[in-house]
Structure formats: C-alpha cells, structure tokens
C-alpha cells in the first residue's frame, strides 16, 4: 500500500481519538455543571440533595443564596448544559457511555422541571411524573382494587371490618422493643452474606445502624461515600416482623447501600464520572434506586427462602411461634400483591387532580391499602408533599421487575435474575430506558 494510504489512516485514527477525548471532556464538563447546579438548587430546597460525597469545593456557600429564587438564572444554566449535551457526538460511544449520556439527558430535564416547580409552576400528576421522573404510572380503576381486597377479606379470620381485622392480625407480630436490635442484626448479617455471593462489593464497605424516634418515615439510608452508609430505623412506628427483613434488604443489601456502593466503585472511582457522587431526592435516578430497593427482596430471597429464614431464625428470635409463620406470610403475600398494584399512586393521582376529595382518599387508603385512619391521614399528608414522587415506590418496583423478568430473570432462574439485577445496580439507568426494545 502507498504511503499516502498509511498517512490517511494515521490522520483518521488521530481524528477519532481526538473526537473521543473531546467527547469525554465535554461529558465530564457537563457532568460537573450538572452536579454544581443540583447543589445550588439544594440551597432553596434542603431536601433536594439526598446524598453527595464529591468535592466540597463544588458546594455553593450558604451566603450565595439569593433572597428571591433565581428562576431565570437557573433555567439559563440548565438549558445551556442540555444544549452542550445535544452537541456531543455519540457515534464512538460504548454502550456504557451511551447509558451515561441518556442518564444526564433525563436528569437535566428533571432538574429543569424542579426549577419550574420551585417557581410555582403546576402540572398534572402525569405531566409532572413524566418530566420529573421519566415515567408515567399505569392507571387502575376502583373495581380492580375491590376484587383484590375481597381475596384478602376471605383469607383473614375474625369478624368486623377488613381494615380492623388486618390491623389486629398484624399487631400479634410486632417485634418487642427489647428484641428489635437483635433481629435487625441477624437480618442485616444474612442479607450481607447473601449479597456478597453475587455482588463484587468492596471488602471495606460497611453500614452503621441507629435506632431513632420522632421521624415521619420508617427507615432511611444515608450514603456517606467511601462505601459507607448510615441506616436509621424509626422505632416510634411499630416494627412488624416482616418489616425487619424488608427494611434490611431495602436500605442495605442489596438495596440502597449496595446500589450506591457499586456506583461509587465502578463509575465514580473507576470511570471518574462524578455525577454519580450525587443523588437528588427527586428525578429518574431516585426512581431507579427505589425500584431496585423495592424489588430486592424477590432477588435475594427467591421462592420459599424468605419464609424458611423467617421461620427458622427471625420468628424464634423475636419470641414468636414459628408455626404461625406460614399463615402470616400467606396473608402478607396476598397483601403485597395488592399493594404492588399501586393503590397509593392511584389515590394520589386522583386526589391531587381533584377527582376525589380528602375524605374519599382516606377511604381508599383504609379500604384498599388497609391503613388505619391515623396512618391514612399521615401518609396522605406525605403524598401531598411529594405529589408524583409516590410513583418511585411500587410503580418503580414493577418497572424493575418487568424489565428483569421479561429478559429471563424469573423466579425459576435466580442466577439470571441476579445477573440482570446486578447490571441495573452498577450501571447508569433511566426509567424510560427500562422499557426500550434492545436493552437486553
């Protein structure tokens, strides 16, 4: 071949490498701008930044907060970042880099929506969830929930209203206060052991657990970076025996703690993708995080393994008769299927849109979610605050479940289920991307 050909080939390779490096620089610059923007918005909404363990130099100083919310300034910034992202050439991107691009694209749209909402803009439930969380929840009519509640009604013993019977049934399985720490220790230990068989968690990862009071939530995981999380359990709320394993899985292994640990390891440490050192409390990222945490119990305890562990370990440890475990979980299984059909999402959508009033919403929550009236009022106030954010629980769980099981990760194939779950845990993901064809 001629020297001209080799010269052309060399120039072409230099051009491609140059483009790749330029794209990398552009993406990193956009990611930095995104992180700084979210942190700045956090000055005006103290709950917006759920976790951040990046450079302290990127944090805005409290004194930079303006008296009037700087809507136009922030919109100009987010539009500028989105415009830069549109110019990035994805032709040479690897599949992982394309996931990163999609992640930043959807997060920036969410940030723009957040800025508008903080400025007083109002949207319908579905408009908000699409723009803020990149997902629209399916709709169910009341008849659908009525049929499921009938199944639970027939399975529960006793007389009186279903809500009262369900409360009495569960109240027999509240973990005594002096046993709470003991059973949680056992649950966290088992979940960590099982998770480490499938996930490449760093040797120095760890959690600390504290028991708190006077909180509006049942549990919270605060990721602190360096592969460490603080798990807070609210003991003001009755701790039912089934909550112990659920919370250990959801908040720690293989839920939030494992998820953020793997993202830090693979994306922040290895790739230097610093946008993953931050987790906003609203947006596509939290939809994915909560969905993974909600579905985690099906991954780590397939088939009858949960019942076996509860019966052999947690029930005796809490002082409960193990022979009652099977009946307890038979009822709970029916309730979970009921719960996962997104009752509270439908209640919130109809209530915030004015289709039903507060009294009717409470009636739905007591009649179909089986809350006591006290809990229904408490949770309704919570829903009023988070609005469409309610979808990042059961709706998000179902989105993760469908993605994994449609690709072969069924209950009968736990190895495949773990493989797909691990990929979602440790790579950039978007809610709309879960349903796209060709994402196997």
RODO-2510 file (C-alpha; in nm, 4 decimals, decimal comma):
residues 440
     n   res          X          Y          Z
     1     x     0,0000     0,0000     0,0000
     2     x     0,1082     0,3549    -0,0633
     3     x     0,2490     0,5919     0,1926
     4     x    -0,0485     0,8163     0,1180
     5     x    -0,2866     0,5457     0,2443
     6     x    -0,0931     0,5000     0,5680
     7     x    -0,0823     0,8744     0,6098
     8     x    -0,4601     0,8937     0,5618
     9     x    -0,5134     0,6072     0,8066
    10     x    -0,2947     0,7752     1,0691
    11     x    -0,4789     1,1057     1,0326
    12     x    -0,8143     0,9248     1,0593
    13     x    -0,7102     0,7457     1,3779
    14     x    -0,5816     1,0692     1,5298
    15     x    -0,9131     1,2342     1,4403
    16     x    -1,1168     0,9565     1,6004
    17     x    -0,9061     0,9580     1,9178
    18     x    -0,9298     1,3366     1,9282
    19     x    -1,3112     1,3214     1,8945
    20     x    -1,3324     1,0569     2,1656
    21     x    -1,1210     1,2618     2,4042
    22     x    -1,3158     1,5763     2,3227
    23     x    -1,6438     1,3980     2,3919
    24     x    -1,5041     1,2717     2,7193
    25     x    -1,4000     1,6225     2,8177
    26     x    -1,7392     1,7608     2,7139
    27     x    -1,9290     1,4951     2,9082
    28     x    -1,7168     1,5483     3,2178
    29     x    -1,7680     1,9244     3,1952
    30     x    -2,1427     1,8804     3,1565
    31     x    -2,1452     1,6374     3,4500
    32     x    -1,9611     1,8914     3,6666
    33     x    -2,2076     2,1636     3,5679
    34     x    -2,4978     1,9315     3,6474
    35     x    -2,3652     1,8493     3,9959
    36     x    -2,2983     2,2148     4,0797
    37     x    -2,6453     2,3103     3,9558
    38     x    -2,8212     2,0483     4,1705
    39     x    -2,6195     2,1556     4,4732
    40     x    -2,7180     2,5171     4,4095
    41     x    -3,0860     2,4251     4,3890
    42     x    -3,0324     2,2492     4,7211
    43     x    -2,9829     2,5920     4,8788
    44     x    -3,3518     2,6602     4,8100
    45     x    -3,4841     2,3108     4,8906
    46     x    -3,2942     2,1492     5,1770
    47     x    -3,4372     1,8051     5,0931
    48     x    -3,3364     1,8058     4,7262
    49     x    -2,9854     1,6617     4,7696
    50     x    -3,0313     1,3163     4,9170
    51     x    -2,6626     1,2199     4,9042
    52     x    -2,3390     1,3901     4,7971
    53     x    -1,9826     1,2807     4,8645
    54     x    -1,7965     1,4669     4,5902
    55     x    -1,5674     1,7676     4,6024
    56     x    -1,6527     2,0111     4,8802
    57     x    -1,5247     2,2874     4,6541
    58     x    -1,8283     2,2318     4,4319
    59     x    -2,0713     2,3079     4,7129
    60     x    -2,2106     2,6603     4,6987
    61     x    -2,1586     2,8644     5,0135
    62     x    -2,4718     2,9384     5,2128
    63     x    -2,4102     3,3097     5,1720
    64     x    -2,4594     3,2794     4,7955
    65     x    -2,8297     3,2077     4,8416
    66     x    -3,0386     3,4869     4,6930
    67     x    -3,3458     3,6270     4,8671
    68     x    -3,5544     3,5659     4,5567
    69     x    -3,5409     3,2260     4,3892
    70     x    -3,3247     3,2823     4,0750
    71     x    -3,5539     3,1035     3,8299
    72     x    -3,4265     3,2645     3,5091
    73     x    -3,0609     3,2224     3,6050
    74     x    -3,1049     2,8545     3,6860
    75     x    -3,3134     2,7869     3,3746
    76     x    -3,0457     2,9511     3,1615
    77     x    -2,7852     2,7266     3,3225
    78     x    -2,9784     2,4021     3,2757
    79     x    -3,0666     2,4948     2,9161
    80     x    -2,7007     2,5641     2,8489
    81     x    -2,5962     2,2243     2,9825
    82     x    -2,8700     2,0495     2,7821
    83     x    -2,7564     2,2371     2,4706
    84     x    -2,3964     2,1262     2,5245
    85     x    -2,5123     1,7684     2,5676
    86     x    -2,7017     1,7767     2,2371
    87     x    -2,3762     1,8651     2,0567
    88     x    -2,1876     1,5665     2,1945
    89     x    -2,1145     1,3084     1,9241
    90     x    -2,2231     0,9629     2,0454
    91     x    -2,1048     0,7713     1,7372
    92     x    -1,7936     0,6373     1,9077
    93     x    -1,9552     0,5824     2,2464
    94     x    -1,9536     0,2419     2,4093
    95     x    -2,2898     0,1036     2,5324
    96     x    -2,1981     0,2161     2,8852
    97     x    -2,1152     0,5683     2,7656
    98     x    -2,4490     0,5852     2,5847
    99     x    -2,6224     0,4946     2,9111
   100     x    -2,4322     0,7769     3,0761
   101     x    -2,5471     1,0182     2,8062
   102     x    -2,9114     0,9131     2,8467
   103     x    -2,8801     0,9450     3,2238
   104     x    -2,7535     1,3037     3,2043
   105     x    -3,0147     1,3912     2,9417
   106     x    -3,3038     1,2724     3,1610
   107     x    -3,1566     1,4163     3,4816
   108     x    -3,1206     1,7598     3,3211
   109     x    -3,4845     1,7539     3,2092
   110     x    -3,5813     1,6614     3,5640
   111     x    -3,3711     1,9437     3,7070
   112     x    -3,5388     2,1905     3,4721
   113     x    -3,8789     2,0658     3,5899
   114     x    -3,7696     2,1008     3,9529
   115     x    -3,6663     2,4624     3,8912
   116     x    -4,0066     2,5364     3,7387
   117     x    -4,1898     2,3682     4,0280
   118     x    -3,9923     2,5682     4,2834
   119     x    -4,1006     2,8802     4,0953
   120     x    -4,4652     2,7890     4,1427
   121     x    -4,5449     2,6121     3,8171
   122     x    -4,8168     2,3486     3,8469
   123     x    -4,8544     2,0361     3,6374
   124     x    -5,0948     1,7456     3,6273
   125     x    -4,9822     1,4319     3,8125
   126     x    -4,8848     1,2518     3,4911
   127     x    -4,7157     1,5563     3,3345
   128     x    -4,5080     1,6039     3,6462
   129     x    -4,4114     1,2369     3,6774
   130     x    -4,3060     1,2234     3,3120
   131     x    -4,0922     1,5369     3,3319
   132     x    -3,9589     1,4839     3,6832
   133     x    -3,9198     1,1037     3,6928
   134     x    -3,9174     0,9991     3,3251
   135     x    -4,2133     0,7664     3,3796
   136     x    -4,5929     0,7635     3,3774
   137     x    -4,7735     0,5238     3,6092
   138     x    -5,0399     0,2877     3,4720
   139     x    -5,3969     0,3581     3,5784
   140     x    -5,6307     0,1268     3,7676
   141     x    -5,9987     0,1742     3,8408
   142     x    -6,1593     0,1185     4,1800
   143     x    -6,3200    -0,2087     4,0747
   144     x    -5,9734    -0,3577     4,0251
   145     x    -5,8795    -0,2892     4,3875
   146     x    -6,2191    -0,4037     4,5124
   147     x    -6,1626    -0,7506     4,3658
   148     x    -5,8240    -0,7884     4,5317
   149     x    -5,9486    -0,6693     4,8705
   150     x    -6,2167    -0,9374     4,8520
   151     x    -5,9479    -1,2068     4,8282
   152     x    -5,7785    -1,0772     5,1445
   153     x    -6,1158    -1,0471     5,3170
   154     x    -6,1857    -1,4138     5,2529
   155     x    -5,8419    -1,5211     5,3750
   156     x    -5,8417    -1,3244     5,7024
   157     x    -6,0085    -1,4827     6,0077
   158     x    -6,2332    -1,2986     6,2512
   159     x    -6,5236    -1,0579     6,2331
   160     x    -6,5583    -0,6865     6,1657
   161     x    -6,4200    -0,4506     5,9033
   162     x    -6,1305    -0,5829     5,6938
   163     x    -5,9038    -0,2939     5,7945
   164     x    -5,9592    -0,3673     6,1649
   165     x    -5,9081    -0,7406     6,1214
   166     x    -5,5876    -0,6832     5,9247
   167     x    -5,4562    -0,4484     6,1957
   168     x    -5,5386    -0,6991     6,4715
   169     x    -5,3780    -0,9783     6,2718
   170     x    -5,0519    -0,7849     6,2242
   171     x    -5,0447    -0,6499     6,5795
   172     x    -4,9750    -1,0009     6,7052
   173     x    -4,6423    -0,9817     6,5222
   174     x    -4,4946    -0,6533     6,6434
   175     x    -4,1337    -0,7131     6,7473
   176     x    -4,0855    -0,6396     7,1208
   177     x    -3,8705    -0,3322     7,1800
   178     x    -3,6000    -0,5285     7,3607
   179     x    -3,5674    -0,7658     7,0604
   180     x    -3,5551    -0,5059     6,7790
   181     x    -3,1778    -0,4638     6,7628
   182     x    -3,1207    -0,8396     6,7896
   183     x    -3,3476    -0,9315     6,4971
   184     x    -3,2206    -0,6457     6,2805
   185     x    -2,8603    -0,7537     6,3396
   186     x    -2,9494    -1,1033     6,2219
   187     x    -3,1350    -0,9702     5,9176
   188     x    -2,8560    -0,7343     5,8082
   189     x    -2,5975    -1,0096     5,8553
   190     x    -2,7916    -1,2602     5,6443
   191     x    -2,8615    -1,0076     5,3682
   192     x    -2,4976    -0,9011     5,3522
   193     x    -2,3800    -1,2630     5,3349
   194     x    -2,6220    -1,3464     5,0534
   195     x    -2,5459    -1,0282     4,8590
   196     x    -2,1697    -1,0750     4,8712
   197     x    -2,2083    -1,4108     4,6957
   198     x    -2,3380    -1,2299     4,3872
   199     x    -2,2075    -0,8725     4,4039
   200     x    -1,8464    -0,7524     4,3886
   201     x    -1,8836    -0,5329     4,6935
   202     x    -1,5565    -0,3798     4,8235
   203     x    -1,4087    -0,5513     5,1280
   204     x    -1,4201    -0,2277     5,3277
   205     x    -1,7861    -0,1470     5,2618
   206     x    -1,9870    -0,1083     5,5775
   207     x    -2,3082     0,0145     5,7361
   208     x    -2,3805     0,1623     6,0759
   209     x    -2,7299     0,1246     6,2184
   210     x    -2,9024     0,3632     6,4568
   211     x    -3,2485     0,3495     6,6124
   212     x    -3,4294     0,6828     6,6160
   213     x    -3,7610     0,8384     6,7163
   214     x    -3,9814     1,1320     6,6173
   215     x    -3,9469     1,0790     6,2420
   216     x    -4,2152     1,0751     5,9727
   217     x    -4,0582     0,7783     5,7920
   218     x    -3,9985     0,4150     5,8888
   219     x    -3,6332     0,3915     5,7829
   220     x    -3,3696     0,5875     5,5962
   221     x    -3,0329     0,5076     5,4387
   222     x    -2,7842     0,7945     5,4169
   223     x    -2,4936     0,7153     5,1865
   224     x    -2,1789     0,8912     5,3074
   225     x    -1,9296     0,7895     5,0384
   226     x    -1,6254     0,5701     5,0867
   227     x    -1,8563     0,2669     5,0609
   228     x    -2,0273     0,3569     5,3901
   229     x    -2,3924     0,4175     5,4816
   230     x    -2,5797     0,5118     5,7953
   231     x    -2,9094     0,3246     5,8329
   232     x    -3,1688     0,4850     6,0607
   233     x    -3,4656     0,2800     6,1859
   234     x    -3,7613     0,4655     6,3366
   235     x    -3,8783     0,2713     6,6429
   236     x    -4,1688     0,5054     6,7137
   237     x    -4,3528     0,3139     6,4422
   238     x    -4,4454    -0,0475     6,5290
   239     x    -4,1834    -0,2834     6,3850
   240     x    -4,3724    -0,5775     6,2382
   241     x    -4,1691    -0,8937     6,1923
   242     x    -4,1952    -0,8790     5,8116
   243     x    -4,0593    -0,5217     5,8117
   244     x    -3,7306    -0,6342     5,9623
   245     x    -3,6106    -0,8303     5,6610
   246     x    -3,7799    -0,5921     5,4168
   247     x    -3,6021    -0,2874     5,5630
   248     x    -3,2661    -0,4680     5,5855
   249     x    -3,2937    -0,5593     5,2171
   250     x    -3,4340    -0,2243     5,1035
   251     x    -3,1983     0,0062     5,2902
   252     x    -2,8802    -0,2017     5,2815
   253     x    -2,8254    -0,5330     5,0978
   254     x    -2,8780    -0,5465     4,8055
   255     x    -3,0790    -0,2231     4,8113
   256     x    -2,9678     0,1373     4,8607
   257     x    -2,6317     0,0802     5,0285
   258     x    -2,5210    -0,1876     4,7810
   259     x    -2,6526     0,0174     4,4864
   260     x    -2,4647     0,3366     4,5774
   261     x    -2,1545     0,1423     4,6782
   262     x    -2,1340    -0,0228     4,3358
   263     x    -2,1995     0,3054     4,1543
   264     x    -1,9216     0,4696     4,3527
   265     x    -1,6854     0,1802     4,2844
   266     x    -1,7499     0,1349     3,9121
   267     x    -1,8485     0,4819     3,7961
   268     x    -1,7014     0,7357     4,0384
   269     x    -1,3756     0,5610     4,1324
   270     x    -1,3041     0,3674     3,8104
   271     x    -1,4567     0,5968     3,5471
   272     x    -1,4286     0,9340     3,7231
   273     x    -1,7928     1,0031     3,6324
   274     x    -1,8535     1,2437     3,9160
   275     x    -2,2243     1,2943     3,8537
   276     x    -2,2738     0,9653     4,0397
   277     x    -2,1288     1,1153     4,3583
   278     x    -2,4648     1,2899     4,3907
   279     x    -2,8206     1,1617     4,4275
   280     x    -3,1085     1,4096     4,4088
   281     x    -3,4162     1,3159     4,6091
   282     x    -3,6321     1,3724     4,3009
   283     x    -3,5683     1,2557     3,9469
   284     x    -3,5081     0,9478     3,7308
   285     x    -3,2116     0,8386     3,9438
   286     x    -3,4201     0,8038     4,2590
   287     x    -3,6941     0,6193     4,0646
   288     x    -3,4332     0,3595     3,9657
   289     x    -3,2812     0,3492     4,3160
   290     x    -3,6150     0,2988     4,4901
   291     x    -3,7343     0,0481     4,2318
   292     x    -3,4215    -0,1611     4,2822
   293     x    -3,4580    -0,1425     4,6603
   294     x    -3,8258    -0,2428     4,6450
   295     x    -3,7612    -0,5393     4,4153
   296     x    -3,4522    -0,6548     4,6064
   297     x    -3,6453    -0,8896     4,8374
   298     x    -3,7511    -1,1020     4,5370
   299     x    -3,3899    -1,1265     4,4198
   300     x    -3,2201    -1,2146     4,7453
   301     x    -3,4895    -1,4490     4,8822
   302     x    -3,6384    -1,6381     4,5845
   303     x    -3,9287    -1,8798     4,6166
   304     x    -3,9684    -2,0048     4,9756
   305     x    -3,6270    -1,8936     5,1055
   306     x    -3,7679    -1,5917     5,2872
   307     x    -4,0271    -1,7999     5,4703
   308     x    -3,7618    -2,0539     5,5649
   309     x    -3,5276    -1,7894     5,7092
   310     x    -3,8083    -1,6123     5,8933
   311     x    -3,9393    -1,9384     6,0372
   312     x    -3,6010    -2,0754     6,1432
   313     x    -3,4308    -1,7539     6,2591
   314     x    -3,6315    -1,4327     6,2968
   315     x    -3,9597    -1,5654     6,4388
   316     x    -3,7937    -1,7557     6,7285
   317     x    -3,5526    -1,4658     6,7862
   318     x    -3,8447    -1,2220     6,8204
   319     x    -4,0310    -1,4602     7,0517
   320     x    -4,2992    -1,5640     6,8004
   321     x    -4,4313    -1,9140     6,7368
   322     x    -4,2576    -2,0339     6,4138
   323     x    -4,5591    -2,2490     6,3287
   324     x    -4,7536    -1,9277     6,2615
   325     x    -4,5052    -1,8004     6,0027
   326     x    -4,6616    -1,9784     5,7076
   327     x    -5,0112    -1,8388     5,7728
   328     x    -4,8671    -1,4931     5,8361
   329     x    -4,6825    -1,4851     5,5049
   330     x    -4,9725    -1,6357     5,3161
   331     x    -5,1794    -1,3322     5,4148
   332     x    -4,8868    -1,0956     5,3581
   333     x    -4,8278    -1,2382     5,0109
   334     x    -5,1852    -1,1541     4,9124
   335     x    -5,1468    -0,8079     5,0646
   336     x    -4,8167    -0,7465     4,8846
   337     x    -4,9729    -0,8349     4,5516
   338     x    -5,2489    -0,5918     4,6383
   339     x    -5,0015    -0,3224     4,7462
   340     x    -4,7866    -0,3602     4,4356
   341     x    -5,0867    -0,2708     4,2219
   342     x    -5,0099     0,0862     4,3246
   343     x    -5,3114     0,1823     4,5321
   344     x    -5,1468     0,4881     4,6810
   345     x    -5,0297     0,6060     4,3385
   346     x    -5,3853     0,5982     4,2089
   347     x    -5,5150     0,7664     4,5250
   348     x    -5,2561     1,0445     4,4963
   349     x    -5,3198     1,0951     4,1253
   350     x    -5,6957     1,1273     4,1749
   351     x    -5,6694     1,3303     4,4948
   352     x    -5,4204     1,5862     4,3609
   353     x    -5,6189     1,6235     4,0393
   354     x    -5,9415     1,6898     4,2321
   355     x    -6,1205     1,3737     4,1165
   356     x    -6,1659     1,2659     4,4788
   357     x    -6,1620     1,4731     4,7991
   358     x    -5,9581     1,4133     5,1146
   359     x    -6,2311     1,2077     5,2798
   360     x    -6,2585     0,9812     4,9756
   361     x    -5,8798     0,9477     4,9547
   362     x    -5,8653     0,8332     5,3172
   363     x    -6,1471     0,5901     5,2433
   364     x    -5,9399     0,4404     4,9598
   365     x    -5,6307     0,4095     5,1803
   366     x    -5,8202     0,2424     5,4642
   367     x    -6,0385     0,0261     5,2406
   368     x    -5,7833    -0,0808     4,9810
   369     x    -5,4408    -0,0201     5,1342
   370     x    -5,5705    -0,1401     5,4726
   371     x    -5,4227     0,1534     5,6638
   372     x    -5,5802     0,2616     5,9891
   373     x    -5,7387     0,6051     5,9636
   374     x    -5,4471     0,7535     6,1611
   375     x    -5,1903     0,6127     5,9179
   376     x    -5,4039     0,7072     5,6177
   377     x    -5,4082     1,0716     5,7269
   378     x    -5,0330     1,0648     5,7959
   379     x    -4,9475     0,9129     5,4593
   380     x    -5,1878     1,1370     5,2714
   381     x    -5,0037     1,4387     5,4114
   382     x    -4,6798     1,2771     5,2931
   383     x    -4,8271     1,2219     4,9447
   384     x    -4,9413     1,5838     4,9302
   385     x    -4,5793     1,6890     4,9781
   386     x    -4,4147     1,4539     4,7284
   387     x    -4,7021     1,4586     4,4731
   388     x    -4,5943     1,2428     4,1761
   389     x    -4,2939     1,1178     4,3754
   390     x    -4,5233     0,8464     4,5054
   391     x    -4,4507     0,6535     4,1839
   392     x    -4,0949     0,5757     4,2843
   393     x    -4,2090     0,3020     4,5198
   394     x    -4,4468     0,0357     4,3862
   395     x    -4,4586     0,1718     4,0296
   396     x    -4,0778     0,1788     4,0190
   397     x    -4,0619    -0,1697     4,1691
   398     x    -4,2909    -0,3032     3,8972
   399     x    -4,0825    -0,1362     3,6251
   400     x    -3,7662    -0,3072     3,7545
   401     x    -3,9496    -0,6388     3,7969
   402     x    -4,0878    -0,6337     3,4430
   403     x    -3,7506    -0,5389     3,2933
   404     x    -3,5743    -0,8270     3,4679
   405     x    -3,8402    -1,0942     3,4258
   406     x    -3,9069    -1,0081     3,0601
   407     x    -3,5389    -1,0830     2,9996
   408     x    -3,5397    -1,4239     3,1648
   409     x    -3,4760    -1,3283     3,5284
   410     x    -3,7746    -1,5201     3,6571
   411     x    -3,8205    -1,6877     3,9940
   412     x    -3,7217    -2,0187     3,8332
   413     x    -3,3953    -1,8692     3,7079
   414     x    -3,2407    -1,6918     4,0106
   415     x    -2,8936    -1,6838     3,8521
   416     x    -3,0213    -1,4826     3,5553
   417     x    -3,2246    -1,2633     3,7890
   418     x    -2,9125    -1,1785     3,9903
   419     x    -2,7154    -1,1120     3,6711
   420     x    -2,9715    -0,8612     3,5420
   421     x    -3,0244    -0,7048     3,8839
   422     x    -2,6509    -0,6554     3,9311
   423     x    -2,6269    -0,4784     3,5951
   424     x    -2,9012    -0,2362     3,6947
   425     x    -2,7367    -0,1795     4,0330
   426     x    -2,3979    -0,0823     3,8941
   427     x    -2,4635     0,0989     3,5646
   428     x    -2,6370     0,4240     3,4578
   429     x    -3,0079     0,3654     3,4043
   430     x    -3,3191     0,5666     3,3177
   431     x    -3,6819     0,4705     3,3835
   432     x    -3,7852     0,5037     3,0168
   433     x    -3,4783     0,3021     2,9199
   434     x    -3,6091     0,0043     3,1174
   435     x    -3,8883    -0,0460     2,8664
   436     x    -3,6920     0,0124     2,5462
   437     x    -3,6535    -0,2686     2,2974
   438     x    -3,2971    -0,3848     2,2552
   439     x    -3,1890    -0,3279     2,6150
   440     x    -3,1362    -0,6941     2,6918
***
